[in-house]
């Protein structure tokens, strides 16, 4: 089954699948993940760790170490690092707990400094009292005769009843109760840790066998797609985890060093926690900063240490988010920012804190499935970072919304990396083709189509004075033809509109309607950018009544633009009509949305009786440029403005035009 289907205009559509069956399968999968989380969490951890450790095992095997020793060495090293990390963190936490009482006086001093503003006579106290009084008035519970004064003095000592002190004595814990109280909570994490170790070892030992079994289970006979999905998922997750480790280290090490220089106690602990907590998207860096900031308040009698600590985390966040992360992995995960947030919420709800830690790599796997499994294509659309609309589809959508300003913004952004010709040929003309397809299907009425055309005309006018990028190879082949004919040395045609080309050298007609008129206007603008005179005329000028009124005294070529693919018969009659009025002028028929093969172009050439057939905008421009240059080459002199020179026969096999165009 194909992953997606495309119309002739390149419109990508998602495959039609049963939405009810897909929704039911998703509900069952989520329920299974929730009910079986005690099983799936260790498996997920083991699989992700195997993605991280797999390259190390492969590296050792390439150095000649057998599989079993390589796996044992890598697993031992990895869990030794984890164990050492936990041991150091535990020691640092113990030291911190012992030193906390020493910071009590500083905390009390800061509370006394803040208390005047928060007490009953302070700003916050007065605001709180006012809110209480207003709430009582709204509820009708206020006593109108009660004066708003401070509470009265306490009653006499004899009127008060002294409370009787009560002490609750707890019995000593039995050995069994001590085990259940202190060791019981550790059993579940230790069991999970052991299961993860066992799974990691077996996954690394049986990597190829497990891969083959997984492919056989889910491929449904399509080994190509399943293999690509497996490799894509493994590559993305492995790169993400590796780069995330590097990013976390480049964040955690400066945190530890910076806090040590500032004087915050247990700087090593906070640096190590910053490395781990940063695996948690968005929330992790906040948690990593909260503890050192709170400790800086307790340690320093003043506020200087707090300001330095906050400044350290702000600077490191800015550097990490804007320099380190884009440099190391950028968008390698393939997830959009909103998808990362939604994934974090979903997996946390499903599996708790472990789900938050695993949310990004697990969601990467889902996006890869959506890329390669047609029934799950919506996952890539919802969660992926790639644009879901092609540039020409986005332009068409803006034209439908009658938003020429945003369409121009999109065009200018596209022109930052592409030439004007590329924009018109790869974006604008395909967008017009979508309009033509909707017109042919009857889903775009006449009035709406006219408004869309007006928006496109506004866009063309906005881009009429845009500086173009110089072309590197546009005229290279034609220059070789000129050199072979020993033509005089001359400059290549300029691609700007600053020159003053001869007027009306090429007539560009829209063939059948206003959409074709717009395509003809685009062609005329690009022809002028190549230094050749051109004028765009409407399809109305081709009617039998209006065609004799067209001035043809200085016309050297006629170009007919079609956006409709099924217009061969119409083109044949139109060419015949033009030939009766202009028998010696070559005619080009440009089917801009067809992308014909060479044999199909020959058939179209015979069917229309035209001199040239073009199946794309660039091909049409190249034919016109080649014909214009060949006119100069064949005469041995450069044309002066307004001068009409004999047009070469493009059907000749020895024509340099035919050689330049590969026909």
Order of alpha helices (4+ residues) and beta strands (2+ residues): beta-beta-alpha-alpha-alpha-alpha-alpha-alpha-alpha-alpha-alpha-alpha-alpha-alpha-alpha-alpha-alpha-alpha-alpha-alpha-alpha-alpha-alpha-alpha-beta-alpha-beta-alpha-beta-alpha-beta-alpha-beta-alpha-alpha
